[in-house]
Amino acid sequence: MDIATRVYNHKWKIDPIVRSLIDTDFYKLLMCQSVYRNRRDTNVRFSLINRSKHIRLAKLIDEGELREQLDHIRSLSLSRGESTWLRGNTFYGKRQMFRPDFMEWFEGLRLPPYELERKGDQYELTFEGKWPEVMLWEIPALAVLMELRSRAVINSMGRFELQVLYARAMTRVWEKIEQLREIDGLSIADFGTRRRHGFLWQDWCVQAMQEGLGDKFTGTSNCLIAMRREVEAIGTNAHELPMVYSALAEDDAALAQAPYDVLSDWHEEHEGNLRIILPDTYGTKGFLDRAPDWLAGWTGIRIDSGDPAGGAETAIRWWQERGEDPQDKRVIFSDGLDVAKIKELHAQFSDRTKVSFGWGTLLTNDFRGLVPDDALAPFSLVCKAVSANGRPTVKLSDNPEKAMGPADEIQRYKRVFGVGEQDSQAVIV
């Protein structure tokens, strides 16, 4: 596929950025089924948050074009082939992962309305409604904003300039793959949907990983690409679940219990490699210290903020204290990864536990230094649940730079979850 020519030709007509309701991360669908079965009547509000204020999205992206892309997403529904794939495929060794009642609902779904307003040089984009419906806006909304920004930057480039740009970017990705190929026992997946340069580029990166890494490449989080390229769809759960469950808590005691209620509901639905703990929503150490004994029997843990090596050491100690063998467990690193960090973490932990990597933005959007003013460098854009049934959500994280929520609620959550001083780390997209 000649990406440069495709991109050049796209400038002359509207080309949908999001092509399908399953052009999303696999964990979103797994979480959506859990929410549909357990908390479907909860009213949740999601909001786009641009952490990189120097990227003036409203100056770069035309509001009419943004609305056109968002309106297109609202017209999408599952195709027969997509429904058949979800209903009949084997995921994580389990056939019919998605239950008939959920699939009947999903097959009839159209995404609910959005609210878009320009505020200075930024856009305020929000989605509000029943949790299972609005949660499916997160990934496509991020993909649209990221790709429209890419298009805005490359819009003035000629055909040959684009060919050189993508040749350089492809060379960069392939050189990374060549370095990763040297790692014995590597297990790595594509986690790059939400902040990708564009759909075509993510699809190319996945194919490059397939060819370059072979069995070391375990799959992609993107369901549409997984279906088309016949690779595993990878993913479990995210911070959204404990954030909303916690917001619904009636008092401090219920708040302290909420993150474990999430995993109790998950435990009832899933087994094996889907039982992966994401402990950092309100601080990893406190979460593990107070965790019920049954949670130690889960398959592994995902490290998504703070110092990754420190998080892995904490998990290994916790398993040992609970009588579990860390070598039987899996640690998934997924925060701000690139080749050097992947090699370092694999060397440090591969003989102590099963190590996997979810490689995101610096796989699917590493155009750093390839255009003047570094105008295609990736930036930090998130879409988070900000309230549930009218109550604000909070995220503390192991990195205070990723904390979100009203200041008074952040302090309350820190008190309830026993979060003390934290070390700030630069947010790597």
VENRAVEN-V601254 format. One record per residue. RES is the residue in one letter. SS is DSSP state (2 for helix, 1 for strand, 0 for the rest). OMEGA is omega in degrees with one decimal (none if undefined). D_CENTER is the distance of its C-alpha to the mean C-alpha in whole Angstrom. Layout:
BEGIN
[[RES & SS & OMEGA & D_CENTER] [RES & SS & OMEGA & D_CENTER]]
END
This chain:
BEGIN
[[M & 0 & 177.1 & 26] [D & 0 & -175.6 & 28] [I & 2 & -176.9 & 24] [A & 2 & 179.6 & 27] [T & 2 & 177.5 & 29] [R & 2 & -179.7 & 27] [V & 2 & -179.7 & 25] [Y & 2 & -179.1 & 29] [N & 2 & -179.9 & 30] [H & 2 & -176.9 & 27] [K & 0 & -173.2 & 28] [W & 0 & 177.1 & 31] [K & 0 & -180.0 & 29] [I & 0 & 177.6 & 26] [D & 0 & -174.1 & 24] [P & 0 & 179.5 & 21] [I & 0 & 177.3 & 18] [V & 0 & -170.9 & 16] [R & 0 & -171.8 & 18] [S & 0 & 174.1 & 17] [L & 0 & 176.8 & 16] [I & 0 & 166.7 & 14] [D & 0 & -175.3 & 12] [T & 0 & -179.8 & 9] [D & 1 & -177.0 & 7] [F & 2 & -178.1 & 9] [Y & 2 & 178.7 & 8] [K & 2 & -179.9 & 8] [L & 2 & 175.9 & 12] [L & 2 & 178.7 & 13] [M & 2 & -178.9 & 12] [C & 2 & 177.4 & 14] [Q & 2 & 178.7 & 17] [S & 2 & 178.8 & 17] [V & 2 & 180.0 & 17] [Y & 2 & -176.7 & 20] [R & 2 & -172.0 & 22] [N & 2 & -173.2 & 22] [R & 0 & -170.0 & 21] [R & 0 & -176.9 & 22] [D & 0 & 178.5 & 24] [T & 0 & 177.7 & 22] [N & 1 & -174.6 & 22] [V & 1 & 176.1 & 19] [R & 1 & 176.4 & 18] [F & 1 & 179.7 & 15] [S & 1 & 174.9 & 15] [L & 1 & -179.3 & 14] [I & 1 & 176.5 & 15] [N & 1 & 179.4 & 15] [R & 0 & -177.8 & 16] [S & 0 & -172.3 & 18] [K & 0 & -179.5 & 21] [H & 0 & 174.1 & 23] [I & 0 & -174.1 & 21] [R & 0 & -171.1 & 23] [L & 2 & -177.2 & 21] [A & 2 & 175.0 & 24] [K & 2 & -178.1 & 26] [L & 2 & -168.2 & 24] [I & 0 & 177.9 & 23] [D & 0 & -176.6 & 26] [E & 2 & 179.4 & 25] [G & 2 & 178.7 & 27] [E & 2 & 177.0 & 25] [L & 2 & 178.5 & 22] [R & 2 & -179.8 & 23] [E & 2 & 178.0 & 24] [Q & 2 & 179.4 & 21] [L & 2 & 178.3 & 19] [D & 2 & 177.1 & 23] [H & 2 & 179.3 & 22] [I & 2 & 180.0 & 19] [R & 2 & 179.3 & 21] [S & 0 & -174.2 & 23] [L & 0 & 169.8 & 21] [S & 0 & -179.2 & 22] [L & 0 & 171.3 & 21] [S & 0 & 179.1 & 24] [R & 2 & 179.6 & 26] [G & 2 & 178.4 & 24] [E & 2 & 178.8 & 21] [S & 2 & 178.7 & 22] [T & 2 & 178.9 & 24] [W & 2 & -179.3 & 21] [L & 2 & -177.5 & 19] [R & 2 & -169.3 & 23] [G & 2 & -175.8 & 24] [N & 0 & 174.8 & 22] [T & 1 & 177.2 & 22] [F & 1 & -179.7 & 18] [Y & 0 & 177.1 & 18] [G & 0 & -177.3 & 22] [K & 1 & 175.9 & 22] [R & 1 & -178.0 & 24] [Q & 0 & 174.8 & 23] [M & 0 & -178.6 & 20] [F & 0 & -170.1 & 20] [R & 0 & -175.9 & 23] [P & 2 & -178.3 & 26] [D & 2 & 177.1 & 25] [F & 2 & -177.7 & 22] [M & 2 & 177.2 & 22] [E & 2 & 177.5 & 25] [W & 2 & -176.3 & 23] [F & 2 & -179.8 & 20] [E & 2 & 179.3 & 23] [G & 0 & -172.7 & 25] [L & 0 & 160.5 & 22] [R & 0 & -177.0 & 22] [L & 0 & -176.2 & 19] [P & 0 & -178.2 & 21] [P & 0 & 176.5 & 22] [Y & 0 & 174.0 & 21] [E & 1 & -178.4 & 22] [L & 1 & 179.3 & 22] [E & 1 & 175.4 & 25] [R & 1 & 177.0 & 25] [K & 1 & -176.6 & 26] [G & 0 & -179.2 & 28] [D & 0 & 179.2 & 26] [Q & 1 & 173.3 & 22] [Y & 1 & 170.5 & 21] [E & 1 & -176.6 & 21] [L & 1 & -176.1 & 18] [T & 1 & 179.0 & 18] [F & 1 & -178.9 & 18] [E & 1 & 178.6 & 20] [G & 1 & 179.2 & 21] [K & 1 & -171.3 & 21] [W & 2 & -176.2 & 18] [P & 2 & -178.5 & 17] [E & 2 & -173.1 & 17] [V & 2 & -178.3 & 16] [M & 0 & -178.7 & 12] [L & 0 & 172.9 & 12] [W & 2 & -167.8 & 13] [E & 2 & -172.8 & 9] [I & 2 & 178.6 & 8] [P & 2 & 178.0 & 11] [A & 2 & 177.9 & 12] [L & 2 & -179.2 & 10] [A & 2 & 179.7 & 11] [V & 2 & -178.4 & 15] [L & 2 & -179.3 & 15] [M & 2 & -176.3 & 14] [E & 2 & 175.8 & 16] [L & 2 & 174.9 & 19] [R & 2 & 177.8 & 19] [S & 2 & -179.3 & 19] [R & 2 & -179.8 & 22] [A & 2 & -178.4 & 24] [V & 2 & -174.2 & 24] [I & 2 & -174.4 & 25] [N & 0 & -176.9 & 27] [S & 0 & -177.3 & 31] [M & 0 & 175.6 & 30] [G & 0 & -175.6 & 33] [R & 2 & -177.2 & 32] [F & 2 & 176.9 & 33] [E & 2 & 177.0 & 31] [L & 2 & 178.9 & 28] [Q & 2 & 178.4 & 29] [V & 2 & 179.3 & 30] [L & 2 & -176.6 & 26] [Y & 2 & 174.5 & 25] [A & 2 & 178.8 & 27] [R & 2 & 179.6 & 26] [A & 2 & 177.9 & 22] [M & 2 & 178.1 & 23] [T & 2 & 179.1 & 25] [R & 2 & 179.9 & 23] [V & 2 & -177.2 & 20] [W & 2 & 176.9 & 23] [E & 2 & 175.1 & 25] [K & 2 & 179.9 & 21] [I & 2 & 178.7 & 21] [E & 2 & 176.6 & 25] [Q & 2 & -179.1 & 25] [L & 2 & -179.1 & 22] [R & 2 & -177.2 & 24] [E & 0 & -175.7 & 27] [I & 0 & 177.5 & 25] [D & 0 & 176.0 & 26] [G & 0 & -179.4 & 24] [L & 0 & 173.3 & 21] [S & 0 & -172.3 & 18] [I & 1 & -179.9 & 15] [A & 1 & 174.3 & 12] [D & 1 & 175.7 & 10] [F & 0 & -164.9 & 7] [G & 0 & -174.8 & 7] [T & 0 & -166.1 & 7] [R & 0 & -179.5 & 6] [R & 0 & -178.6 & 9] [R & 0 & 173.0 & 11] [H & 0 & 179.2 & 15] [G & 0 & -178.2 & 15] [F & 2 & -177.9 & 15] [L & 2 & -178.9 & 18] [W & 2 & 176.7 & 17] [Q & 2 & 178.9 & 14] [D & 2 & 177.5 & 16] [W & 2 & -179.7 & 19] [C & 2 & 178.5 & 17] [V & 2 & 179.0 & 16] [Q & 2 & 177.1 & 20] [A & 2 & 177.6 & 21] [M & 2 & 177.7 & 19] [Q & 2 & -176.7 & 20] [E & 2 & -172.8 & 24] [G & 2 & -174.0 & 24] [L & 2 & 179.1 & 22] [G & 2 & -176.2 & 23] [D & 2 & 177.3 & 23] [K & 2 & 175.4 & 21] [F & 1 & -170.8 & 18] [T & 1 & 177.9 & 17] [G & 1 & -178.6 & 14] [T & 1 & 175.9 & 11] [S & 0 & -175.1 & 8] [N & 1 & -174.0 & 10] [C & 2 & -178.2 & 12] [L & 2 & 179.1 & 15] [I & 2 & 177.2 & 15] [A & 2 & 179.3 & 15] [M & 2 & -175.8 & 18] [R & 2 & -176.1 & 20] [R & 2 & 177.1 & 20] [E & 0 & 173.0 & 20] [V & 0 & -179.1 & 18] [E & 0 & 169.2 & 16] [A & 1 & -171.0 & 13] [I & 0 & 174.4 & 11] [G & 0 & 179.0 & 9] [T & 0 & -178.6 & 10] [N & 0 & -173.2 & 9] [A & 0 & -175.3 & 8] [H & 2 & -177.3 & 10] [E & 2 & -176.7 & 11] [L & 2 & 179.1 & 13] [P & 2 & 178.7 & 15] [M & 2 & -178.7 & 15] [V & 2 & 177.5 & 17] [Y & 2 & -178.3 & 19] [S & 2 & 178.8 & 20] [A & 2 & -178.9 & 21] [L & 0 & -177.2 & 23] [A & 0 & -175.0 & 25] [E & 0 & -179.0 & 29] [D & 0 & -176.0 & 30] [D & 2 & -179.8 & 29] [A & 2 & 178.3 & 30] [A & 2 & 177.3 & 27] [L & 2 & -179.6 & 25] [A & 2 & -177.8 & 25] [Q & 2 & -170.4 & 25] [A & 2 & -179.4 & 22] [P & 2 & 178.8 & 19] [Y & 2 & 173.6 & 21] [D & 2 & 176.7 & 22] [V & 2 & -174.6 & 18] [L & 2 & 173.9 & 18] [S & 2 & 176.2 & 22] [D & 2 & -179.9 & 21] [W & 2 & -178.9 & 18] [H & 2 & -178.8 & 21] [E & 2 & -175.2 & 23] [E & 2 & -168.3 & 21] [H & 0 & 180.0 & 19] [E & 0 & 173.5 & 21] [G & 2 & -173.5 & 21] [N & 2 & 173.3 & 18] [L & 2 & 177.5 & 16] [R & 0 & 179.3 & 17] [I & 1 & -178.3 & 15] [I & 1 & 170.2 & 15] [L & 0 & -164.4 & 12] [P & 0 & -164.7 & 15] [D & 2 & -176.6 & 15] [T & 2 & 179.3 & 14] [Y & 2 & 176.8 & 18] [G & 0 & -174.1 & 19] [T & 2 & -173.8 & 19] [K & 2 & 179.9 & 22] [G & 2 & 178.9 & 24] [F & 2 & -177.3 & 21] [L & 2 & -180.0 & 23] [D & 2 & -176.4 & 26] [R & 0 & -173.8 & 26] [A & 0 & 175.6 & 24] [P & 0 & -175.0 & 27] [D & 2 & -176.0 & 28] [W & 2 & -177.7 & 27] [L & 2 & 178.5 & 23] [A & 2 & 179.4 & 24] [G & 2 & 179.0 & 25] [W & 0 & -169.8 & 21] [T & 0 & -175.7 & 20] [G & 1 & -172.9 & 18] [I & 1 & 175.3 & 16] [R & 1 & -179.7 & 12] [I & 1 & -171.0 & 13] [D & 0 & 174.6 & 10] [S & 0 & -179.2 & 13] [G & 0 & 178.3 & 17] [D & 0 & -174.5 & 19] [P & 2 & 178.9 & 17] [A & 2 & 178.1 & 21] [G & 2 & 178.1 & 22] [G & 2 & 178.5 & 19] [A & 2 & 177.3 & 20] [E & 2 & 178.3 & 23] [T & 2 & 179.9 & 23] [A & 2 & -179.3 & 22] [I & 2 & 177.3 & 24] [R & 2 & -178.3 & 27] [W & 2 & 177.8 & 26] [W & 2 & -179.9 & 26] [Q & 2 & 179.4 & 29] [E & 2 & 179.9 & 31] [R & 0 & 177.1 & 30] [G & 0 & 178.8 & 32] [E & 0 & 178.6 & 29] [D & 0 & -179.5 & 29] [P & 2 & -179.8 & 26] [Q & 2 & 175.5 & 26] [D & 2 & -175.2 & 26] [K & 0 & 179.6 & 22] [R & 1 & 172.9 & 19] [V & 1 & 179.5 & 17] [I & 1 & 175.7 & 13] [F & 1 & -174.4 & 13] [S & 0 & -174.2 & 9] [D & 0 & 170.9 & 10] [G & 0 & -173.2 & 12] [L & 0 & 164.3 & 13] [D & 0 & -167.3 & 16] [V & 2 & -176.1 & 19] [A & 2 & -179.5 & 21] [K & 2 & 177.6 & 19] [I & 2 & 179.6 & 18] [K & 2 & -179.3 & 22] [E & 2 & -177.4 & 23] [L & 2 & 178.3 & 20] [H & 2 & 179.4 & 21] [A & 2 & -175.5 & 25] [Q & 2 & -169.3 & 25] [F & 2 & -171.9 & 24] [S & 0 & 177.5 & 24] [D & 0 & -178.3 & 27] [R & 0 & -179.3 & 27] [T & 0 & 174.2 & 24] [K & 1 & -173.5 & 21] [V & 1 & 174.1 & 19] [S & 1 & -179.2 & 16] [F & 1 & 170.2 & 13] [G & 1 & -171.9 & 10] [W & 1 & -172.2 & 10] [G & 0 & -167.9 & 8] [T & 2 & -176.4 & 10] [L & 2 & 162.5 & 13] [L & 2 & -169.2 & 13] [T & 2 & -179.4 & 13] [N & 0 & 178.8 & 14] [D & 0 & 175.5 & 17] [F & 0 & -178.2 & 20] [R & 0 & 174.9 & 21] [G & 0 & -175.1 & 25] [L & 0 & 176.9 & 25] [V & 0 & -179.9 & 26] [P & 2 & 179.1 & 29] [D & 2 & -179.7 & 28] [D & 2 & -170.9 & 24] [A & 0 & 176.2 & 23] [L & 0 & 177.9 & 20] [A & 0 & 179.3 & 19] [P & 0 & 179.0 & 15] [F & 0 & -171.5 & 14] [S & 0 & 178.4 & 12] [L & 1 & -180.0 & 11] [V & 1 & 173.2 & 9] [C & 1 & -170.6 & 10] [K & 1 & 169.3 & 11] [A & 1 & -176.8 & 14] [V & 1 & 174.6 & 17] [S & 1 & 177.5 & 19] [A & 1 & -173.8 & 20] [N & 0 & 176.5 & 24] [G & 0 & -179.6 & 25] [R & 1 & -177.3 & 24] [P & 1 & 172.7 & 21] [T & 0 & -179.5 & 18] [V & 0 & 168.9 & 18] [K & 1 & 179.0 & 15] [L & 0 & -179.4 & 17] [S & 0 & 171.5 & 15] [D & 0 & 176.1 & 17] [N & 0 & -176.6 & 17] [P & 2 & 177.2 & 19] [E & 2 & 179.2 & 18] [K & 2 & -178.9 & 14] [A & 0 & 177.0 & 17] [M & 1 & -179.7 & 17] [G & 0 & 176.9 & 19] [P & 0 & -174.5 & 23] [A & 2 & -178.3 & 25] [D & 2 & 178.2 & 27] [E & 2 & 175.5 & 25] [I & 2 & 178.6 & 23] [Q & 2 & 177.7 & 26] [R & 2 & -179.6 & 27] [Y & 2 & 177.7 & 24] [K & 2 & 178.5 & 25] [R & 2 & -177.2 & 28] [V & 2 & -176.3 & 27] [F & 0 & 174.5 & 24] [G & 0 & -179.7 & 27] [V & 0 & 179.2 & 25] [G & 0 & 179.1 & 27] [E & 0 & 178.9 & 27] [Q & 0 & 177.6 & 24] [D & 0 & 177.0 & 23] [S & 0 & 175.4 & 21] [Q & 0 & 177.9 & 19] [A & 0 & 179.1 & 18] [V & 0 & 176.9 & 15] [I & 0 & -172.7 & 14] [V & 0 & none & 11]]
END
